[in-house]
Amino acid sequence: MIIQRYLVREIMSTFTATLFVLLLIIVGNTFVRLLGKVSGGGLPLDALGKLVFLGSINGLIKLVPIALLIGMMLAFGRFYRDHEMSAMNSAGMGPKEFYKGIFLFVGPLTLVIAGLTLFVIPDLERTSNNIKQEIKQRPEAAGIPVGEFMHSKAGDKRITLFVEDIDEKNVRMQRFFMHIKDDSNKIDNTPQIASSDDINDQNNTIEPKKIDDVEVTLSAQQALLYVDPNNGNRIVKIENGSRYDNNKTTGEMSIFSFAEHGIHIPALEINISKDLEAEPTLSLLKQDDRESLAEIHWRLALIFSAPVMALLAFPLSHTTPRQGRFGKLAFGILLYAVYANLIISGKSMIEDGKIPTWLGLWWTHLIFIALSFWLIYRQYGRSR
């Protein structure tokens, strides 16, 4: 039991150090990438910290398997270098005793990863998507996305916007288009003063008056989207444009030209494709389409990748005195790259129907588990 606690302490220290270094690399790359968007005006400064934090937590969970593999290989590599492994083997310790110590640490770690993967990561993805959606609606985040038809709704009015280009400062929108359509019932039910023409002779009632159905289209050379500091309303100031009022009730068309025109618009309802990574696990289990099942297998693969890498790291770290501590580290990283690519490819194959959903990604784990047992047998089976 003392030896097993010693193994747990060594594995934990090297794993933590490795995970910290990898996390610094990921956070650094994420920070630099997002900082470039901030300097370019495509991302508000106040959202930088939130996105870096969410990306760091998400990356931390996904880095656990590779950090565990590298950390364990470094720990056992030191045992071989300092001849501690030879002493333990001479004392009668075999793979069974080593794996008891290994999974005293990896077992609870896997349970933590399971909870984070199944419940925390989807929440992080939803939060990140909400932040990105809110950013796209803010005028300081380049106003309205360029080259996209954006749809918004305010009560019964539907608004369509399109911007062809935007200036270098991400402030003024060039070649602006707006279409406004009222989907409400075109009947005015407010009380009216009755006249002889309004009264129906048969039932002596007042007929409600119909409101003209008018669609408004605006086009301009440039426009500016900003927020009124007094009331927080979103205002579009349109410059050097034309307005076309199409009265569908009477068939009349009115055309106006203006130098400056202001209009209030609500927050844009941005259409975002369904992101299964943000779907709760329980919601995915209720669906039977291939995409949802592939996402479930993906999350399970993230969970089981930690014990699989722990199982592989022990025989893979075996070195001779001439090989040195880092003799097989590059080979271990290469195997992990193959393992990760098989999982990614397997997910796509499940979505395309090339792999049955009952098989899922279990075959990837079985391949590397079999490789681990073969390496153990090669190193210990012949002498015991």
Rosetta blueprint (number, residue, H / E / L):
1 M L
2 I H
3 I H
4 Q H
5 R H
6 Y H
7 L H
8 V H
9 R H
10 E H
11 I H
12 M H
13 S H
14 T H
15 F H
16 T H
17 A H
18 T H
19 L H
20 F H
21 V H
22 L H
23 L H
24 L H
25 I H
26 I H
27 V H
28 G H
29 N H
30 T H
31 F H
32 V H
33 R H
34 L H
35 L H
36 G H
37 K H
38 V H
39 S H
40 G L
41 G L
42 G L
43 L L
44 P L
45 L H
46 D H
47 A H
48 L H
49 G H
50 K H
51 L H
52 V H
53 F H
54 L H
55 G H
56 S H
57 I H
58 N H
59 G H
60 L H
61 I H
62 K H
63 L H
64 V H
65 P H
66 I H
67 A H
68 L H
69 L H
70 I H
71 G H
72 M H
73 M H
74 L H
75 A H
76 F H
77 G H
78 R H
79 F H
80 Y H
81 R H
82 D L
83 H L
84 E H
85 M H
86 S H
87 A H
88 M H
89 N H
90 S H
91 A L
92 G L
93 M L
94 G L
95 P H
96 K H
97 E H
98 F H
99 Y H
100 K H
101 G H
102 I H
103 F H
104 L H
105 F H
106 V H
107 G H
108 P H
109 L H
110 T H
111 L H
112 V H
113 I H
114 A H
115 G H
116 L H
117 T H
118 L H
119 F H
120 V H
121 I H
122 P H
123 D H
124 L H
125 E H
126 R H
127 T H
128 S H
129 N H
130 N H
131 I H
132 K H
133 Q H
134 E H
135 I H
136 K H
137 Q L
138 R L
139 P L
140 E L
141 A L
142 A L
143 G L
144 I L
145 P L
146 V L
147 G L
148 E L
149 F L
150 M E
151 H E
152 S E
153 K E
154 A E
155 G L
156 D L
157 K E
158 R E
159 I E
160 T E
161 L E
162 F E
163 V E
164 E E
165 D E
166 I E
167 D L
168 E L
169 K L
170 N L
171 V L
172 R E
173 M E
174 Q E
175 R E
176 F E
177 F E
178 M E
179 H E
180 I E
181 K E
182 D E
183 D L
184 S L
185 N L
186 K L
187 I E
188 D E
189 N L
190 T L
191 P L
192 Q L
193 I L
194 A L
195 S L
196 S L
197 D L
198 D L
199 I E
200 N L
201 D L
202 Q L
203 N L
204 N L
205 T L
206 I E
207 E L
208 P L
209 K E
210 K E
211 I L
212 D L
213 D L
214 V E
215 E E
216 V E
217 T E
218 L E
219 S E
220 A E
221 Q E
222 Q E
223 A E
224 L E
225 L E
226 Y E
227 V E
228 D L
229 P L
230 N L
231 N L
232 G L
233 N L
234 R E
235 I E
236 V E
237 K E
238 I E
239 E E
240 N E
241 G E
242 S E
243 R E
244 Y E
245 D E
246 N E
247 N E
248 K L
249 T L
250 T L
251 G L
252 E E
253 M E
254 S E
255 I E
256 F E
257 S E
258 F E
259 A E
260 E E
261 H E
262 G E
263 I E
264 H E
265 I E
266 P L
267 A L
268 L L
269 E L
270 I L
271 N L
272 I L
273 S L
274 K L
275 D L
276 L H
277 E H
278 A H
279 E L
280 P L
281 T H
282 L H
283 S H
284 L H
285 L H
286 K L
287 Q L
288 D L
289 D L
290 R H
291 E H
292 S H
293 L H
294 A H
295 E H
296 I H
297 H H
298 W H
299 R H
300 L H
301 A H
302 L H
303 I H
304 F H
305 S H
306 A H
307 P H
308 V H
309 M H
310 A H
311 L H
312 L H
313 A H
314 F H
315 P H
316 L H
317 S L
318 H L
319 T L
320 T L
321 P L
322 R L
323 Q L
324 G L
325 R L
326 F L
327 G L
328 K L
329 L H
330 A H
331 F H
332 G H
333 I H
334 L H
335 L H
336 Y H
337 A H
338 V H
339 Y H
340 A H
341 N H
342 L H
343 I H
344 I H
345 S H
346 G H
347 K H
348 S H
349 M H
350 I H
351 E H
352 D H
353 G L
354 K L
355 I L
356 P L
357 T L
358 W L
359 L L
360 G L
361 L L
362 W H
363 W H
364 T H
365 H H
366 L H
367 I H
368 F H
369 I H
370 A H
371 L H
372 S H
373 F H
374 W H
375 L H
376 I H
377 Y H
378 R H
379 Q H
380 Y H
381 G H
382 R L
383 S L
384 R L
